[in-house]
Amino acid sequence: MNDMDFTGRRVLVVGGTSGIGNGIAHAFRERGAQVAVWGTRDAADYRVEDGSDLSGLTFARIDASNSDAVAASASPFDGLDVLVLAQGTVLYRKGEFEMDGFRKVVSVNLDSMMACAMRFLADLKASGGNIITVSSTSAFHATRGNPAYNASKAGVVALTRTLGQAWATDGVRVNGVAPGLVDTKLTKVTTEHPDRLAGALRGIPMHRLGTPADMAGAALFLASPLASYITGQTIIVDGGLTL
């Protein structure tokens, strides 16, 4: 038996239209799973050249930060085995020091995680499934200029612990992945500036950026039988950045 074979498993990746979430979605698809993704724009707005490949994925336009829309959302399948919560945003130029900006980022990065988890809890109880959150290494250190991003990602790590404890007796495991510096649209403020990129790479012992595929490997492990006795944990996947 191949523990990384997800044939017949039903997977929903919230925020699976681009970046890390899209990489995770395709990793499950390539291993036999039926995979649905949620995004906030029309399907035609997602382009492969921007890191958004929707091929082979079931797509629905749902704003996960709208808790009413989440609660009213239709199930993509007749049940669910894996829920990946990869939604996230960030504001630069001190936008997070304004309360509207702070609330927006926390709403997307943290509040929506709870809303989505609650929406699909019954399905996951029925299947003995699991939830995988995507936070950030920012949860473990200060992030200059981004108080909402930092606080929300730390909140995701704490939420993962608490839900892992709360739902263990229901047979639902809850774990997380904390990416380091990954080459996606959200990190272009660093990756597209040679001096900033060089400085960032000096702080990574493995001397390279992470990729969505690197994050997907951890997510696959956590969703697999290999991790059947793990819950409430967040795996740091950062090339050694936080060491």
C-alpha positions as CSV (number, residue, x, y, z in Angstrom):
1,M,0.0,0.0,0.0
2,N,1.3,3.5,-0.9
3,D,0.6,5.9,2.0
4,M,0.9,8.8,-0.4
5,D,-1.9,7.5,-2.7
6,F,-4.9,9.7,-2.4
7,T,-7.1,8.0,-5.0
8,G,-10.7,8.6,-4.3
9,R,-10.0,11.1,-1.5
10,R,-12.0,14.4,-1.7
11,V,-9.9,17.5,-1.0
12,L,-10.9,21.1,-0.8
13,V,-8.1,23.8,-0.9
14,V,-9.3,27.2,0.2
15,G,-7.0,29.7,-1.4
16,G,-6.0,27.0,-3.9
17,T,-6.0,29.2,-7.0
18,S,-2.5,30.4,-6.7
19,G,0.8,30.2,-4.9
20,I,1.2,27.7,-2.1
21,G,-2.4,26.7,-2.2
22,N,-2.3,25.9,-5.9
23,G,0.9,23.8,-5.4
24,I,-0.8,21.8,-2.7
25,A,-4.0,21.3,-4.8
26,H,-2.0,19.9,-7.7
27,A,0.1,17.7,-5.4
28,F,-3.1,16.0,-4.2
29,R,-4.5,15.8,-7.7
30,E,-1.4,14.2,-9.1
31,R,-1.8,11.5,-6.4
32,G,-5.3,10.6,-7.4
33,A,-7.5,12.9,-5.3
34,Q,-10.6,14.8,-6.4
35,V,-9.6,18.4,-5.7
36,A,-11.7,21.5,-5.5
37,V,-10.4,25.0,-4.9
38,W,-11.9,28.3,-3.8
39,G,-10.8,31.7,-5.0
40,T,-12.1,35.2,-4.8
41,R,-12.1,36.1,-8.6
42,D,-13.7,34.7,-11.7
43,A,-11.9,31.6,-13.1
44,A,-10.8,33.5,-16.2
45,D,-8.8,35.9,-14.1
46,Y,-6.4,33.1,-13.0
47,R,-3.6,32.6,-15.4
48,V,-0.9,29.9,-15.5
49,E,1.8,32.5,-16.1
50,D,0.9,34.1,-12.7
51,G,1.2,30.8,-10.9
52,S,-2.5,30.0,-11.1
53,D,-3.2,26.7,-12.8
54,L,-6.8,25.5,-12.5
55,S,-6.5,22.6,-14.9
56,G,-8.0,19.4,-13.4
57,L,-9.4,21.3,-10.4
58,T,-13.0,22.0,-9.6
59,F,-13.3,25.8,-9.0
60,A,-15.8,27.9,-7.0
61,R,-15.7,31.6,-6.5
62,I,-16.2,32.2,-2.8
63,D,-14.7,34.9,-0.6
64,A,-13.7,32.9,2.5
65,S,-13.5,36.1,4.6
66,N,-17.3,36.4,4.2
67,S,-18.5,34.1,6.9
68,D,-22.1,34.1,5.7
69,A,-20.9,33.1,2.2
70,V,-18.8,30.3,3.7
71,A,-21.7,29.0,5.8
72,A,-24.0,29.0,2.7
73,S,-21.5,27.5,0.3
74,A,-22.2,24.2,-1.4
75,S,-20.1,21.2,-0.8
76,P,-17.9,20.5,-3.8
77,F,-18.3,16.7,-3.3
78,D,-20.6,14.3,-1.6
79,G,-18.3,14.5,1.5
80,L,-14.8,15.7,2.3
81,D,-11.6,13.9,3.5
82,V,-9.1,16.8,3.5
83,L,-9.6,20.5,4.1
84,V,-6.6,22.7,3.3
85,L,-6.8,26.3,4.5
86,A,-4.3,28.2,2.4
87,Q,-6.0,31.6,2.1
88,G,-3.9,34.6,3.0
89,T,-3.2,38.2,2.2
90,V,-0.8,41.0,3.3
91,L,-0.7,44.8,3.0
92,Y,2.5,46.8,2.5
93,R,3.4,50.5,2.9
94,K,2.1,50.5,6.5
95,G,-1.4,49.6,5.4
96,E,-1.7,47.2,8.3
97,F,-1.2,50.1,10.8
98,E,-4.6,51.5,9.7
99,M,-7.5,49.7,11.5
100,D,-9.3,49.0,8.2
101,G,-6.2,47.3,6.8
102,F,-5.5,45.5,10.0
103,R,-9.1,44.1,10.2
104,K,-9.0,43.1,6.5
105,V,-5.8,41.0,6.9
106,V,-6.9,39.4,10.1
107,S,-10.3,38.6,8.5
108,V,-8.7,36.8,5.6
109,N,-5.8,35.2,7.4
110,L,-7.4,34.1,10.6
111,D,-11.2,34.6,10.9
112,S,-11.9,32.8,7.6
113,M,-9.9,29.8,8.9
114,M,-12.4,29.2,11.7
115,A,-15.4,29.8,9.4
116,C,-14.2,27.2,6.9
117,A,-13.3,24.7,9.5
118,M,-16.7,24.9,11.1
119,R,-18.4,24.7,7.7
120,F,-16.9,21.4,6.9
121,L,-16.5,19.9,10.4
122,A,-19.5,17.6,10.0
123,D,-18.1,16.2,6.7
124,L,-14.7,15.6,8.2
125,K,-16.2,13.9,11.2
126,A,-18.1,11.5,8.9
127,S,-15.0,10.6,6.9
128,G,-12.4,10.7,9.7
129,G,-10.7,13.4,7.7
130,N,-8.2,16.1,8.6
131,I,-7.6,19.8,8.3
132,I,-4.3,21.4,7.2
133,T,-3.7,25.1,7.9
134,V,-1.1,27.2,6.2
135,S,0.5,29.9,8.5
136,S,4.0,31.3,8.2
137,T,7.3,31.4,10.0
138,S,6.2,35.0,10.7
139,A,4.2,33.5,13.5
140,F,7.4,32.9,15.4
141,H,9.2,36.3,15.0
142,A,8.4,39.9,14.4
143,T,7.7,41.1,10.9
144,R,8.6,44.7,10.3
145,G,5.8,46.7,8.9
146,N,3.2,44.0,9.0
147,P,1.5,43.7,12.4
148,A,-1.8,42.2,11.1
149,Y,0.0,39.6,9.0
150,N,2.2,38.6,12.0
151,A,-0.6,38.5,14.5
152,S,-2.9,36.6,12.2
153,K,-0.3,33.9,11.4
154,A,0.5,33.5,15.1
155,G,-3.2,33.1,15.6
156,V,-3.4,30.4,13.0
157,V,-0.7,28.4,14.8
158,A,-2.7,28.7,18.1
159,L,-6.0,27.9,16.4
160,T,-4.4,24.7,14.9
161,R,-3.3,23.6,18.4
162,T,-6.7,24.3,19.9
163,L,-8.8,22.7,17.2
164,G,-6.4,19.7,17.1
165,Q,-7.2,19.2,20.8
166,A,-10.9,19.9,20.5
167,W,-11.7,17.6,17.6
168,A,-9.3,14.7,18.3
169,T,-12.0,12.6,19.9
170,D,-14.2,13.2,16.8
171,G,-11.5,11.6,14.7
172,V,-10.5,14.8,13.0
173,R,-6.9,15.7,13.0
174,V,-5.8,19.4,12.6
175,N,-2.2,20.2,11.7
176,G,-0.4,23.0,9.9
177,V,2.4,24.0,7.7
178,A,4.4,27.2,8.4
179,P,6.2,28.3,5.2
180,G,9.3,30.4,5.2
181,L,10.2,32.6,2.2
182,V,8.4,31.0,-0.8
183,D,8.5,32.4,-4.3
184,T,4.9,33.5,-4.9
185,K,3.0,36.6,-5.8
186,L,2.8,37.6,-2.1
187,T,6.6,37.7,-1.8
188,K,7.5,39.6,-5.0
189,V,8.2,42.6,-2.8
190,T,11.4,40.7,-1.9
191,T,12.0,38.3,-4.7
192,E,11.9,40.9,-7.5
193,H,14.5,43.1,-5.9
194,P,18.0,41.7,-6.2
195,D,19.4,43.4,-3.1
196,R,16.5,42.3,-0.9
197,L,16.6,38.8,-2.3
198,A,20.3,38.4,-1.7
199,G,19.9,39.6,1.9
200,A,17.0,37.1,2.4
201,L,19.0,34.2,0.9
202,R,21.9,34.9,3.3
203,G,19.6,34.2,6.2
204,I,18.5,30.8,4.8
205,P,20.9,28.0,5.5
206,M,19.8,26.0,2.5
207,H,20.5,29.2,0.3
208,R,17.4,29.0,-1.8
209,L,13.8,30.1,-1.8
210,G,11.1,27.6,-0.9
211,T,8.6,26.5,-3.6
212,P,4.9,25.6,-3.5
213,A,6.0,22.0,-4.1
214,D,8.1,22.1,-0.9
215,M,5.1,23.1,1.1
216,A,2.9,20.5,-0.7
217,G,5.3,17.7,0.5
218,A,4.6,18.6,4.1
219,A,0.9,18.9,3.5
220,L,0.7,15.5,1.8
221,F,2.5,13.9,4.8
222,L,0.2,15.5,7.3
223,A,-2.9,14.3,5.4
224,S,-1.5,10.8,5.0
225,P,-1.7,7.7,7.3
226,L,2.0,8.3,8.1
227,A,0.8,11.2,10.3
228,S,-2.1,9.3,11.9
229,Y,-0.9,10.0,15.4
230,I,-0.1,13.7,14.9
231,T,-2.5,16.5,15.7
232,G,-2.4,20.1,16.7
233,Q,1.1,20.5,15.3
234,T,2.6,23.0,12.9
235,I,5.6,21.9,10.8
236,I,8.0,24.7,9.9
237,V,9.2,24.4,6.3
238,D,11.7,27.1,5.8
239,G,15.1,25.8,4.7
240,G,16.4,26.6,8.1
241,L,15.4,30.3,8.1
242,T,14.2,30.3,11.7
243,L,17.2,28.5,13.1
